[in-house]
Amino acid sequence: MPSCDRCILSVPKKLICFFGFIGKFGCVALVKTYLTIWFYSEGASPREVVERLRSLGFKPLRGYHDHVYDWGKRAKLEDILQLANSVHETLKGLKVLYKLETE
């Protein structure tokens, strides 16, 4: 059976979701949170920031976003807010700006 590249379900071709295909109980998309960092010359080094983010489970990327957190499951809003709080506490005092996007 074909499946959506962003879902964890394999379903009949007739059923299509926003990500590709949908099953009997709806699309089960694997959620990712993307993080973009803006550095300040008087702040922490990029290496220090990356190491701290890795300790939270983020992986560095090349491209539009700097890091990704792959939930590997469907994440609840409460889980996403908890991750955002962890990022905030981890980056506090490093003099960097950041933006989180969860899809």
C-alpha positions as CSV (number, residue, x, y, z in Angstrom):
1,M,0.0,0.0,0.0
2,P,1.3,3.5,-0.7
3,S,1.8,5.9,2.1
4,C,2.3,9.6,2.7
5,D,6.0,10.5,3.2
6,R,5.0,12.5,6.3
7,C,2.6,9.9,7.8
8,I,3.1,6.7,9.6
9,L,0.1,5.0,8.0
10,S,-0.1,3.0,4.8
11,V,-3.6,3.5,3.3
12,P,-5.5,3.0,0.1
13,K,-4.8,5.4,-2.8
14,K,-8.4,6.7,-2.7
15,L,-8.0,8.4,0.6
16,I,-5.8,11.5,0.5
17,C,-4.8,13.8,3.3
18,F,-3.0,17.2,3.4
19,F,0.3,15.3,3.6
20,G,-0.5,12.6,1.0
21,F,-2.7,9.8,2.3
22,I,-5.2,9.4,5.1
23,G,-6.4,6.3,7.0
24,K,-9.6,5.3,8.7
25,F,-8.8,7.4,11.8
26,G,-7.1,10.3,10.0
27,C,-3.6,11.3,9.0
28,V,-0.9,10.6,11.6
29,A,1.8,13.1,10.6
30,L,5.2,12.8,12.2
31,V,5.8,16.2,13.7
32,K,9.1,18.2,13.5
33,T,10.1,21.4,15.3
34,Y,12.5,23.7,13.4
35,L,14.7,26.2,15.1
36,T,16.4,29.3,13.6
37,I,19.1,31.1,15.5
38,W,20.4,34.7,15.1
39,F,23.8,35.2,16.7
40,Y,25.2,38.3,18.4
41,S,28.9,39.0,18.2
42,E,29.0,39.7,22.0
43,G,27.1,36.5,22.8
44,A,28.0,32.8,23.0
45,S,29.9,31.1,20.2
46,P,27.9,29.1,17.6
47,R,29.6,25.9,18.8
48,E,28.4,26.4,22.4
49,V,24.9,27.1,21.2
50,V,24.8,24.0,19.0
51,E,26.1,21.7,21.8
52,R,23.5,23.0,24.2
53,L,20.7,22.4,21.6
54,R,22.0,18.9,20.9
55,S,21.6,18.1,24.6
56,L,17.9,18.8,24.1
57,G,17.7,16.5,21.0
58,F,18.0,19.0,18.2
59,K,20.0,18.1,15.2
60,P,21.9,20.8,13.2
61,L,20.7,21.4,9.6
62,R,22.0,23.2,6.5
63,G,19.5,25.4,4.8
64,Y,16.7,27.6,5.8
65,H,16.5,26.4,9.4
66,D,19.5,25.8,11.7
67,H,18.2,22.8,13.7
68,V,15.4,20.2,13.8
69,Y,13.8,18.3,16.6
70,D,12.1,15.2,15.2
71,W,9.4,14.0,17.5
72,G,9.1,10.7,15.7
73,K,5.4,10.7,16.7
74,R,2.4,13.0,16.7
75,A,3.1,15.7,19.3
76,K,0.6,17.3,21.6
77,L,0.5,21.1,22.1
78,E,1.6,20.6,25.7
79,D,4.7,18.6,24.5
80,I,5.6,21.4,22.1
81,L,5.2,24.1,24.7
82,Q,7.4,22.1,27.1
83,L,10.1,21.8,24.4
84,A,9.8,25.6,23.8
85,N,10.3,26.2,27.5
86,S,13.4,24.0,27.5
87,V,14.8,25.8,24.5
88,H,14.1,29.2,26.3
89,E,15.9,28.1,29.5
90,T,18.8,26.5,27.6
91,L,19.5,29.6,25.5
92,K,18.9,32.1,28.3
93,G,21.9,34.3,28.8
94,L,23.6,33.3,25.6
95,K,22.6,36.5,23.8
96,V,21.0,34.8,20.8
97,L,17.6,35.3,19.3
98,Y,15.6,32.3,18.1
99,K,12.5,31.3,16.3
100,L,10.6,27.9,16.7
101,E,8.3,26.5,14.1
102,T,6.4,23.2,14.5
103,E,4.9,21.4,11.5
